[in-house]
Amino acid sequence: MTPLILYFTADYPSTEILKSFLGAVDPDVVKYVEIGIPESNPLYDGPIIKATHSVALKNYTPSHLLEYTSILNGKGIPTYALSYYEKFSKQGISFAEFLKDDGFRGVIVPDLLTDYSEESDRIIPEIEETFNFIPFFNPATPDGLIISVSSMTRSWIYYGLQPSTGIDMPFDLEEVSKRILDLLPGREINFGFGIRTTAQIREVLDLGSSGVAIGSLLVEYLKNRDLEGFRKFQVSVREAPLNAD
């Protein structure tokens, strides 16, 4: 299996189109799928993903989430929700319980450690009692916070190479990746944000990443209803000479 992680915004561009894409996800290529809960202000998503939220909000019905996870779980692909802290501040731990009941393995909350870090010591253990909290870090996250938060969690780590999705800022990939891998030896660390080609996927894996998350790259396939192009993309990843296990 190629260690690829795919991101989709729930109900983008429509419920039926998204279901057809999830049905075409290849379990020989994809190890996890993230489903983004549509938000009116997804702060840590770049312009491409933000645009999907604007469309998805018009279609979104919470009951659709179980339809999506059922498709993926039926393929043996663990599914994770991506949502913002506002949902937890309004609904408390019941939101995590709702997501678990809908078939999610865990949740990623990209703004928690950046904007609400004072809440992390309380909310992360509460979420971990329900299912997995997936920490999201980026190059600006302090070392101490990375170590302390990681110690509260059991599952994989999401490390953003860029400050948000769909952003293309220059950076030293080897230096950025080495930092997080040295801080958390032995942990499953998956990289995302700013990875758009099979060559970049191969490079990130060769540097020691456990997997690579792709989101913005998929939007064009979804927007154009290009299911065949999406299938060919997965084939190209599967056939790339990746050196990671």
C-alpha positions in Angstrom: 0.0 0.0 0.0 1.2 3.5 -0.9 1.0 5.7 2.3 -1.3 8.3 0.8 -3.9 10.3 2.7 -6.7 12.0 0.8 -8.7 15.0 2.0 -12.3 15.8 0.8 -14.7 18.5 2.1 -18.0 16.9 3.0 -20.7 17.4 0.3 -18.4 19.1 -2.2 -19.2 19.5 -5.0 -22.4 17.5 -4.2 -23.3 14.5 -2.1 -23.6 12.1 -5.0 -20.4 13.2 -6.7 -18.4 12.9 -3.5 -19.8 9.4 -2.9 -18.7 8.4 -6.4 -15.2 9.6 -5.7 -15.1 7.9 -2.3 -16.3 4.7 -4.1 -13.3 5.1 -6.4 -10.7 5.4 -3.6 -8.1 2.6 -4.1 -7.2 0.9 -0.8 -4.0 -0.3 -2.3 -2.9 3.4 -2.6 -4.7 5.2 0.2 -4.2 4.4 3.9 -6.4 7.2 5.4 -9.1 9.6 4.3 -9.9 13.0 5.9 -13.4 14.4 5.6 -13.6 18.1 6.3 -16.7 19.4 8.1 -17.9 22.5 6.1 -17.2 25.8 7.9 -18.1 29.4 7.2 -14.5 30.4 8.1 -12.0 27.6 7.8 -9.0 29.7 8.9 -6.2 27.3 8.3 -7.3 26.1 4.9 -5.9 27.9 1.9 -8.0 29.5 -0.9 -8.6 26.3 -2.9 -10.0 24.4 0.1 -11.8 27.5 1.4 -13.7 27.7 -1.9 -14.9 24.1 -1.4 -16.3 25.0 2.0 -18.4 27.8 0.5 -20.0 25.4 -1.9 -20.3 22.5 0.5 -22.2 24.6 3.1 -25.1 24.9 0.7 -25.3 21.1 0.4 -24.2 19.9 3.9 -26.4 17.6 6.0 -24.7 15.9 9.0 -26.4 12.6 8.2 -24.3 12.4 5.0 -21.2 11.8 7.1 -22.2 8.3 7.9 -22.7 7.6 4.2 -19.2 8.7 3.5 -17.5 6.7 6.3 -19.5 3.6 5.5 -18.1 3.6 1.9 -14.6 4.0 3.2 -14.8 1.7 6.2 -16.2 -0.9 3.8 -12.9 -0.7 2.0 -10.9 -1.0 5.2 -9.8 2.7 5.1 -9.8 4.5 8.4 -11.6 7.9 8.1 -10.8 11.0 10.1 -12.9 14.2 10.5 -11.3 17.6 10.2 -13.1 20.3 12.1 -12.5 23.5 13.9 -12.5 24.3 17.6 -15.8 26.2 17.4 -17.7 22.9 17.1 -16.1 21.7 20.4 -16.6 25.0 22.2 -20.3 25.0 21.4 -21.1 21.2 21.7 -18.4 20.0 24.0 -17.3 16.4 24.0 -20.7 15.4 22.5 -19.3 16.5 19.1 -16.5 13.9 19.3 -19.1 11.3 20.3 -21.3 12.3 17.3 -18.3 11.9 15.0 -17.4 8.5 16.5 -20.9 7.3 16.1 -20.8 8.4 12.4 -17.8 6.0 11.8 -14.8 8.3 12.2 -11.6 6.9 13.8 -10.5 10.3 15.1 -10.5 14.1 14.6 -8.0 16.8 13.5 -8.6 20.3 14.9 -6.1 22.6 13.1 -6.8 25.8 15.0 -6.8 24.3 18.6 -3.0 24.4 19.2 -2.6 27.7 17.4 -5.5 29.8 18.7 -6.7 27.9 21.7 -3.6 26.2 23.1 -4.7 27.0 26.7 -7.6 24.6 26.1 -5.5 21.8 24.8 -4.7 20.2 28.2 -8.4 19.9 28.9 -9.9 19.0 25.6 -7.3 16.6 24.2 -7.6 14.0 27.0 -11.4 14.3 26.7 -11.3 13.6 23.0 -8.8 10.7 23.6 -11.4 9.0 25.8 -13.8 8.9 22.9 -11.5 8.2 19.9 -8.2 9.5 18.5 -7.1 13.1 18.6 -4.7 13.8 15.7 -2.4 16.6 16.6 -1.8 19.1 13.8 1.6 20.9 13.9 3.5 23.1 11.5 7.0 24.7 11.4 5.8 27.5 13.6 4.7 25.2 16.5 7.1 25.4 19.4 9.1 22.3 20.2 7.8 22.1 23.8 4.2 22.2 22.6 4.8 19.4 20.0 6.3 17.2 22.7 3.7 17.8 25.4 0.7 17.4 23.0 2.1 14.3 21.4 2.5 12.7 24.8 -1.3 13.0 25.3 -2.1 11.2 22.1 -1.9 7.6 20.8 -2.3 7.8 17.0 -0.5 9.5 14.2 0.8 13.1 13.8 -0.2 15.5 11.1 2.7 17.9 10.1 1.9 20.7 7.8 4.9 21.8 5.7 3.2 25.1 4.9 1.1 27.4 7.1 -2.1 26.3 5.3 -3.3 24.4 2.3 -3.0 25.7 -1.2 -0.1 28.0 -0.2 3.3 27.9 -2.0 6.0 29.4 0.2 9.6 28.5 -0.3 11.1 26.2 2.4 13.8 23.7 2.9 12.0 20.4 2.8 14.8 18.4 4.3 15.3 20.8 7.1 11.6 21.1 7.9 11.0 17.4 7.9 14.1 16.5 9.9 13.0 18.8 12.7 9.7 17.0 13.4 11.2 13.5 12.9 14.0 14.2 15.4 11.5 15.6 17.9 9.2 12.6 17.8 11.3 9.5 17.0 9.2 6.3 16.5 5.9 8.2 15.9 3.8 7.9 12.8 4.2 11.3 11.2 2.3 12.2 8.0 3.1 15.3 6.1 0.8 17.6 4.2 0.2 21.1 2.9 2.0 22.0 -0.3 2.5 18.6 -1.8 1.2 18.5 -5.4 3.1 16.0 -7.5 4.2 12.3 -7.4 7.8 13.5 -7.3 7.1 15.5 -4.2 5.3 12.6 -2.6 8.3 10.4 -3.3 10.7 13.0 -1.9 8.8 13.4 1.3 8.6 9.7 1.9 12.3 9.3 1.2 13.0 11.8 3.9 11.2 9.7 6.5 7.6 10.7 6.4 5.1 7.9 7.2 2.7 9.2 4.7 1.6 12.1 2.6 -1.7 14.1 2.7 -3.2 15.5 -0.5 -6.1 17.9 -0.6 -5.9 20.9 -2.9 -4.7 18.7 -5.8 -8.0 16.7 -5.7 -10.3 19.7 -6.0 -9.8 20.1 -9.8 -10.9 16.5 -10.3 -14.0 17.0 -8.1 -14.9 20.3 -9.6 -14.7 18.9 -13.2 -16.4 15.6 -12.2 -13.3 13.9 -13.5 -13.6 10.5 -11.9 -11.4 8.9 -14.5 -8.6 11.5 -13.9 -8.9 10.8 -10.2 -8.4 7.1 -10.8 -5.4 7.7 -13.1 -3.9 9.9 -10.4 -4.1 7.1 -7.9 -2.5 4.7 -10.5 0.3 7.2 -11.1 1.0 7.3 -7.3 0.9 3.5 -7.0 3.3 3.1 -9.9 5.7 5.8 -8.7 9.0 4.3 -7.4 8.4 5.1 -3.8 11.0 3.8 -1.4 8.9 3.9 1.8 7.2 0.8 3.1 
